[in-house]
């Protein structure tokens, strides 16, 4: 049974890429934190997980996110994890992180 379960579970696996939160504009970051994006998103304490789909489930209305989704689809990425400590991807725009008020 274990081998069958493992094999079946692997057939359900979907690709996820973790990328820097700096690839999102401050407005999109705020929408993510407030669970108010135009696509399926699951906010976390340090970013969030977004469903891209294969093929793309939706085209985001947020232009910065739409460009990332297009590249993710071309790369075969089904899920994106935006994290403040994840890698910055060459070729993707980055946005300044607003400074926290003291």
C-alpha distance (Angstrom), angle and dihedral (degrees) to the residues before:
residue distance angle dihedral
X1 . . .
X2 3.82 . .
X3 3.81 93.4 .
X4 3.79 91.2 48.7
X5 3.81 91.0 49.3
X6 3.79 92.5 48.5
X7 3.79 92.2 47.8
X8 3.79 92.7 47.7
X9 3.79 92.4 46.4
X10 3.80 90.6 52.3
X11 3.81 90.3 54.7
X12 3.81 87.9 58.8
X13 3.81 95.6 49.4
X14 3.80 117.6 121.8
X15 3.80 127.4 -165.1
X16 3.81 120.8 -105.5
X17 3.79 127.8 -171.4
X18 3.79 123.1 -163.2
X19 3.81 112.4 -146.4
X20 3.77 135.6 171.3
X21 3.77 120.3 -81.0
X22 3.82 85.4 -135.3
X23 3.83 88.0 80.5
X24 3.81 88.5 72.3
X25 3.80 124.1 76.6
X26 3.80 117.0 -119.7
X27 3.82 89.5 -105.9
X28 3.81 92.3 53.3
X29 3.82 90.8 45.2
X30 3.80 89.5 53.6
X31 3.81 91.4 48.9
X32 3.81 89.5 49.9
X33 3.81 92.2 50.1
X34 3.83 89.9 48.9
X35 3.83 92.7 45.5
X36 3.80 88.9 -120.1
X37 3.82 103.2 124.7
X38 3.80 122.3 130.0
X39 3.83 90.5 -119.1
X40 3.80 135.7 53.6
X41 3.79 107.0 -72.5
X42 3.78 137.9 166.1
X43 3.82 111.6 -157.2
X44 3.81 119.3 -143.6
X45 3.79 132.3 -171.6
X46 3.80 91.5 -94.7
X47 3.83 103.3 29.1
X48 3.77 129.0 -48.0
X49 3.79 149.9 -101.3
X50 3.80 118.9 -103.8
X51 3.78 130.0 -166.7
X52 3.80 113.5 -129.5
X53 3.82 99.0 168.7
X54 3.79 130.3 -153.3
X55 2.93 103.4 -78.9
X56 3.79 97.5 20.0
X57 3.79 110.1 -82.5
X58 3.83 94.4 -152.6
X59 3.77 138.9 -4.7
X60 3.81 108.5 -121.0
X61 3.80 118.0 -123.6
X62 3.82 88.2 -142.0
X63 3.82 103.4 91.2
X64 3.81 95.8 -148.0
X65 3.79 90.7 51.7
X66 3.82 93.1 44.0
X67 3.82 90.3 58.5
X68 3.81 91.3 49.6
X69 3.82 91.9 47.8
X70 3.81 90.6 52.3
X71 3.80 91.2 53.9
X72 3.82 91.9 42.8
X73 3.80 90.5 53.6
X74 3.81 91.3 50.4
X75 3.81 88.7 50.6
X76 3.81 92.7 49.6
X77 3.82 93.2 -114.1
X78 3.81 113.4 154.5
X79 3.83 98.8 179.9
X80 3.81 131.1 33.0
X81 3.77 122.4 -157.0
X82 3.79 112.4 -160.8
X83 3.79 110.5 -158.9
X84 3.78 133.2 168.7
X85 3.83 90.4 -130.6
X86 3.82 99.3 41.5
X87 3.80 125.4 108.6
X88 3.78 123.9 -75.1
X89 3.81 108.5 -125.4
X90 3.81 116.6 -133.3
X91 3.79 111.6 -120.7
X92 3.81 95.7 25.4
X93 3.81 117.4 105.4
X94 3.79 118.2 -111.9
X95 3.78 129.4 -151.9
X96 3.78 129.3 -149.6
X97 3.77 115.9 -100.9
X98 3.81 109.9 -122.2
X99 3.79 111.9 -115.5
X100 3.77 115.3 -113.7
X101 3.79 114.1 -114.5
X102 3.81 113.0 -112.7
